[in-house]
Amino acid sequence: MPEPLIPDPACAWFVVRLEAFPTKLATLLDGLTPDDMERRGPAAQWSAREQLAHLGRYHEVFLERLRRMQTEDAPRLPRYRAEEDAGFAAWTALEEPALREALLARRRELVEAVRGMPAAELGRVGVHPVYGAMPLARWLEFFFAHEGHHLYVAVQRARGG
């Protein structure tokens, strides 16, 4: 018998947080010029646009990890390093607004993946090489922390901080 479509409170909480992203992104970055988005930090660190490109690519990587955790028993998930990822270059080649549109499209995919997830799947495990075995709920929290860091840095770069 299929599980009911009424979301578990934990899944619903993750969905609410995922759905807040477009508003958060607009609040932080709307009104910036292309030059603002291209401003680099000390030592030629990523610009705000490149920070968004990283988040876009990481959405793809995270969706793949989520699918693996749903279908495999405790898959080993390698550390993600954008500099070693051929897929990152395609994201950094995107200009605004195409970059933002692509990022938001991946976000909608992630929202739907979590919205349709049976609550029991939050306990499925993926193994990180540094942090060890983590349930999917912790992977989602890790995703939010990672995302928050890159949004913070994007705002710093774009606004000259």
C-alpha positions in Angstrom: 0.0 0.0 0.0 1.5 3.4 -1.0 2.3 5.9 1.8 -0.2 8.7 2.2 0.6 12.0 0.4 0.2 14.0 3.7 3.8 15.1 4.4 5.6 14.3 7.5 6.3 17.5 9.6 10.0 17.1 9.0 9.6 16.7 5.2 7.2 19.7 5.2 9.7 21.8 7.1 12.4 21.0 4.6 10.1 21.9 1.7 9.2 25.2 3.3 12.9 26.1 3.7 13.6 25.0 0.1 10.7 27.0 -1.3 12.0 30.1 0.5 15.1 30.3 -1.7 13.8 32.4 -4.6 12.6 35.1 -2.2 15.9 34.9 -0.2 17.9 35.2 -3.4 15.9 38.2 -4.7 16.1 39.9 -1.3 19.9 39.6 -1.2 20.9 40.2 -4.8 18.2 42.0 -6.8 19.2 45.5 -7.9 22.8 44.6 -8.4 24.5 45.5 -11.6 26.5 43.0 -13.8 29.7 44.7 -12.6 28.6 44.1 -9.0 28.0 40.4 -9.8 31.5 40.1 -11.3 33.4 41.8 -8.5 36.0 39.4 -7.1 37.3 39.1 -3.6 41.0 39.2 -2.5 43.2 36.8 -4.3 40.8 36.6 -7.3 38.2 34.6 -5.3 34.9 33.7 -6.9 32.6 36.6 -7.9 29.0 36.7 -6.7 27.9 35.2 -10.1 30.4 32.4 -9.7 29.1 31.7 -6.2 25.6 31.3 -7.8 27.1 29.1 -10.5 28.5 26.9 -7.7 25.2 26.7 -6.0 23.5 25.8 -9.3 25.9 23.0 -10.0 25.8 21.8 -6.4 22.0 21.5 -6.7 22.6 19.0 -9.5 25.2 17.1 -7.5 22.9 17.1 -4.4 20.0 15.8 -6.5 22.2 12.9 -7.7 23.3 12.2 -4.1 19.7 12.2 -2.9 18.7 9.8 -5.6 21.6 7.5 -4.7 20.6 7.6 -1.0 17.1 6.6 -2.0 18.1 3.7 -4.1 21.4 2.4 -2.6 22.3 1.2 0.8 24.7 3.7 2.4 26.4 4.9 -0.8 29.8 6.4 -0.5 29.5 10.0 -1.7 32.8 11.7 -2.5 33.6 15.2 -1.3 32.5 17.8 -3.9 35.1 20.2 -5.2 34.0 22.6 -7.9 37.5 23.0 -9.2 37.7 19.3 -10.0 34.2 19.2 -11.6 33.9 19.4 -15.4 30.2 20.3 -14.9 31.0 23.5 -13.0 32.5 25.1 -16.1 29.1 25.1 -17.9 27.5 26.9 -15.0 30.2 29.5 -14.8 29.7 30.2 -18.5 26.1 31.3 -17.9 25.4 35.0 -17.6 22.6 36.5 -15.6 19.6 36.2 -15.9 20.1 32.7 -17.5 22.2 31.7 -14.5 19.5 32.6 -12.0 16.8 30.9 -14.1 18.8 27.7 -14.3 19.5 27.8 -10.5 15.9 28.3 -9.7 14.9 25.5 -12.1 17.2 23.1 -10.2 15.7 24.4 -7.0 12.2 23.5 -8.2 13.5 20.0 -8.9 14.9 19.7 -5.4 11.7 21.0 -3.9 9.7 18.4 -5.8 12.1 15.6 -4.9 11.7 16.4 -1.2 8.0 17.1 -1.3 7.3 13.7 -2.8 9.6 11.9 -0.4 8.2 9.4 2.1 9.2 10.6 5.6 11.0 7.4 6.3 13.5 8.2 3.6 14.9 11.0 5.8 16.7 8.3 7.7 18.4 6.8 4.7 22.2 7.1 4.9 24.9 8.4 2.7 28.6 8.2 3.7 30.7 11.3 3.5 34.5 10.8 3.4 35.0 13.3 6.3 31.7 13.4 8.2 31.0 9.7 7.9 27.5 8.1 7.7 24.8 10.8 7.7 21.0 10.4 7.4 19.4 12.3 4.5 17.9 14.7 7.0 21.4 15.7 8.1 22.5 15.9 4.4 19.7 18.4 3.9 20.9 20.5 6.8 24.4 20.3 5.5 23.1 21.5 2.1 21.4 24.5 3.8 24.6 25.4 5.7 26.7 25.1 2.5 24.2 27.2 0.6 24.0 29.9 3.3 27.8 30.2 3.3 27.9 30.8 -0.5 25.0 33.3 -0.4 26.8 35.2 2.3 30.0 35.3 0.3 28.0 36.3 -2.9 26.5 39.3 -1.0 29.9 40.3 0.3 31.5 40.2 -3.1 28.6 42.0 -4.9 28.1 44.7 -2.3 31.8 45.3 -1.9 32.2 43.9 1.6 
